[in-house]
Amino acid sequence: MADTTLLNVVRLNFNNRKITTIIKFMKNHYTCFPLFLLVFIISCSKPADRVAGNTSGSSTQTDSLPPYVENKNDSLFSWKHVFFSGEGILDVWFTSVSKGVSIIGPNIYQSSDSGRSWLKLPGTFSSGLSFFFVDSQYGFEQNYTQIQLTKDGGNTWSLKSLPTTKALNVFFESPSTGYYCDVDSGVYKTVDTCNTWSRVFQLNEDTTGLYPFFLNANTGFIFTGDGNLYKTQDGAATWQQIGKNIVTSNPPYPRWNTLLFTTDLTGYYGNEKGLLKTIDGGASWQLANPNGGTVNIIRFPTPDTGYYLCDKVIYKTSDAGKTWSTSCKLAVDNFLGMNFVNATNGYACTANGSIYRLTP
């Protein structure tokens, strides 16, 4: 994880504000600290409780947002810029075309107009990292030490503590059953909606990240940062190693990678060396896309239609990963989150505070 002393100095210099964008970037790529510091400085203007989208270069209504300046070198294609906060947006998740939530700075915000304006939800200060929704009602927002839970589609949230302090990502198979990965100790499971947790996977001391995906209550996979793949067929009671040294790297801290299976045989793993694909349940992997970055996110709204985000670019496939085309490309800003309601409606957020929407 990021150097504690350096992180404390940064917090002290900015009135102890715990800005989540810089924390996530430092967690993923410590060597790019100058970029992190720039993002951190930009992030220090806190948005109002209710902010209206600013896409025209001037503030709207009563908000005091800085002007959004369009970069002429961006290639948005079917994506449209719908919102600018001036503060890093760490993740975004829409449960319908119109209703969604985002993490702006240290709070959860909610939109009911397809991302054009956002309302800060009270009592949600927790420096979150990412969302995971099981369905339109049950969702989870995770940070290093806590999980916030919603049972009403993001209208209200309750806070649950985690038994460890370096949680990196989560995966929920149902509203009650889920997993989180701690970069120091392993994988933990809950069967009572985050009230209690038990460790179900021991971390190897050489591992630099854990990335889970479950097809159902019994069958799941874990890809480790040191290139190994494990599978369970009994709900994480036991694990079988089915791949070793598949793709290895030695970053100083875990990247934000994604593992996803569309069937029990077809799966994808996005990492800093590109996007890998398997068609035999993980026994062998091939390079499907050579591009990789610090933040690598995979979403497949249908088995054939998928999107792969790596830093400044979102790629699209319409043939189950055989070929990929550029769906959206930023010149300067970096993507941090991406979510799809269906194959033709999606949202993505950036480090500089923008939200983009894919529309039919």
N, C-alpha and C positions, 0 to 999 in steps of 0.2 A: 504494500500500500504506500501512499504518498508519505514523504518524510514528515514526521509529526512536528518537528521544530519549525520547518519552513512553512507548513500549513498554519501553525499558530501565529507566526509573524504576519502572514498575509491577513489572517482574521483580525489581529490587533490593529494593523494599519488601516483597516476599513471598519472600525468601530465594532469589531467582533461579529460582523454579519457573516452568516454561514451560507454563502451563495452556492446553490447546488450545481450550477453549471460548471464552475471551476473545480469543484470537488470531483465531479464525474470525470472531467477531462484529465485531472491530475492522476486519478485512479487508473486511467487507461494509458496515458502516455506522458510520463513525467518529463521526458526530454524536451517536450515542446512548451516549457513553462512560459517563455515570452508570449506565445499565443494565448495561453491560459490567462495570463495576467491582463492582457488586453481585453479578453472576453469578460474577465472579472470586473474591470473598471467600467466597461459599458453596462454591466449588469447592476450597478449600484443604485440606479434610479428606480425606486420602488413604484410599481404601478398603483393606480387608485383602486379602491374596492370594486368599482365598476369601470371597465375600460371599453371604449368603443374602438372598433378597428380603424386604423389609419393606413390607407393604401394610396392616398393621393398626394402625399407630401405636405399636408397640413393637418393640424389637430381637428377632431370633430367633437361635437357636443361640448361637454364640460371637461373632458380629459385633458391631461397635460403631456401627452405622449410626444417624444421627439419625432421629427418628420421621417417617414420612410422614403428612402431614395432608391429608386429602381436601378439595378445594375444592368446596363444594356448588353453585357456579355453573358447574362443568364440565358439558358435555353429551357423555357418552361413547358413548351409543347402544349399538352392538354391540362397542365396544372395552372392554377391561378393563385396569385397572392391575395389572401383575404384578411390578414391581421398582422399588425406590428406592435409589439409591446415596448421595445427598447430594452428589454431585460431577457436574458436567456430563457428559453422554454425547453425544459428537459424532456418532456414527453407529452404526447397527445393521444387520446383514445375516444372515438365516437361509437356510441351504441346504436345510433340511427343516423340518417343523413343529416338531421338537424341538431341532435343533442349529443354533447361531448364534454370531456373534462381535459384539463391541461395542468401541468406543473409549471407555474411562472414564478421564478425565484423560490421562496420557501413556502409557497401556499398552493392549494388546489383551487382552480377556477373552473367555472361551468359556463357552457354556451348552449343556447337553445335556438340559435339562428345560423347554424352551419358555420360557426367559427368567426362571424363578423364582430361580435362583441362578447365580453366575458365578465362574469360576476364572481368575485372572490367568496369562497365558502368559509364561514367563520369556524374557528376551532380546528383548522387543518394545518397549522404550522408544524412541519416535521422534517423539512429538508429532504423530500422524497427523491427517488431516483427514477422509478418507472411504474407504469400501470400494468395490470393484467385482469381482464374481465372474462369471466366464465360464460356469461350470458348478458342480456340487456339490463339485468338488475344487480347481479352479484359481481363486485369488482374489488380489486386490491391495489393499494399503492404502497410501495416498499422503499425503505431506506436501510441504512446499515444496521439499525438496532430495533426498528419498529415496523409494523404493518398497519395501515389504515384500511378499514373494511367498510364497504357500502352495500346495503341490501336493497336500495331503492334507485338504482341507476345513477348514483353519484350525487343525489340531493343532500344526503347526510352521511357522515363518516364517523366511525368509532375507532379508537386506537388500541392496538394490541402490541405487547412487548415481545421481542425475540430473545431467546436464551444466549445468543452470541452477539458480537459487536461488529462483524464485517460481512454482513449479508450482501451478496452481489446481485442476485436475480431470483425470481420466483416463477413457479408454474403451478397452476391449479387445475386439477382434473375435474373437480366439481365444487360447488360452494363449500362443502365441508372438508374435502381432501385436497391437500396441496403440499408443495415442496419449496424450500428455499436453499440456496447454496451459499455457504460461508467460505470465503477464500482461505481461511486458516484451518478450518476443522472438518468440513465435509457437507453432506446433504442432510437436511432435517425434514421430517414429515409431520403433518397434522391431519387428524381425522375428525376434529371437532371445531373447525372454522377458526383456527389460530389460537385457541385457548391453551392447548398444550402441544409440545413438539418433542419428537424423539429422533435421534440421529440414525440414519439408515444407510449411510455411505461414509466410510472413513477416508479422509483426504491423504493422498500421498504427499510426502514432504517436498517433492519436486514439482508438484502441480501448481500452475499459476492461473487457475480459473476452472469453473465447473458450469456446464451448460446443459440443462435438462429439457426433455420433451417426453410427454406421455400420450400415447394413442388412446388409452382407456384406463380403467382402474387398475388393471393388472400389468399391462405392457408399457414399458417406458425405456428411455435411453438416457445416458449421460456421456457427453463428450468432455474430456478433460483438456486443460490448457497444454499439457505435455503430449497431446496427440493420441490418447487412448479412448476407445469407445466401449462402454459397458451397457448391458441390457438386462432388464428384469422382466419376468413373466408372472410374478406373484406379488405385485404391488410393493416392490422394494424390499421384500423380506430377504431375497438373495439376488446376487448380481453375477453375471457371466461376462468376462472380457471377450469381445468379438472382434476387436481391432487394436493394433498396437503401432505406435509411431506413424499414425496416418498422416498427420501434418504437425510438425513441431516448430516452435519458435522460442525465443528467449527474451520476451519483453520484460522490463523490470517490474511491471504491474499488469494485472489482468486486463485484457481488452473487453470491449462490449460485443461479444459474439452471439450468434443465434444458431440453435439446432432446431430443425423442423422436419417432421415426417408427414407426408400426405397419405401414405398407406403403410402397411407393415413392411413393405419392401423398398419403397421410394422415399428417400430422405435427402436433406440438404444441410450443409454446415457452412455458414459464412464466417470468415476469419480474415486476419490481416494479409494472408497470402492468396485470398480469392474465395470463390464459392465452389464447394465440393458437392458432388452428387453421388448417391448410391442407388442401385436398382436391385440389390440383393440383400436388403435388410442390414446393411452396414458392414458386410464381409469385405467389400472392396469399394473404393471411392475413385472418382474421376474428377478432373478439374472442369467445371461447367462454365466458369467465368473467371478470368485471370485477375480481376480487379478486387482489391481488398483495402481495408483501412483500419482506423482505430475504432469506429463504430460500424458494426456490420449487422444489419437487421433483415430478416427474411419474412415475408408474408405471402401466403398462397390463399387468396379468397376462394379459389376453386382448384381442383387438382391440376388443371392445365395452365391457369392464369396465375402468375406469381410476380412479385416485385422484390428486388434486392437492393438495399440501401448500403452504400459504403461512403462515408464522409460527405462529399459534395455532390454525389450522383445517385440517382435512383434508376435502376435498370428494370425492364419488363420482359417477361416471357409469355408467350401464348401457346407454347407447345411443350409444357412440362419441363422446362429448363434445357431444351436442346439448343435453342438459340435465344439471344438476348439483344434488346435494343435499348437505347437511352430514352428514358421516360421523362426525366427532369435533371438538369445540371446547373449547379450554382457556380459562379465565378469566384466568389470570395467567402461567402458564408458556409457553415457546415451543418448538415442535418444531424439531429440527435434522436428523433423519434418518428415512427411511421405506423399507421394503422388503417385498415380498410373495413368499411361497412359491407361492401360487396365487391365484385370484380371491377366495377366502374366508378365507385365512389370511395375516395381515400383522403387521408390527411397526413401531413408531415410538418414537423416543427424544427426550428434551427437555434443555433447558439446565439445568434444576434437578435433573436426575439420575433421571428416571423413564423406564420403558419400558412402553408400552401394547401390548396384543395384540388384533388383530381375530380373532374366532373365528366359525365358522358359527352 
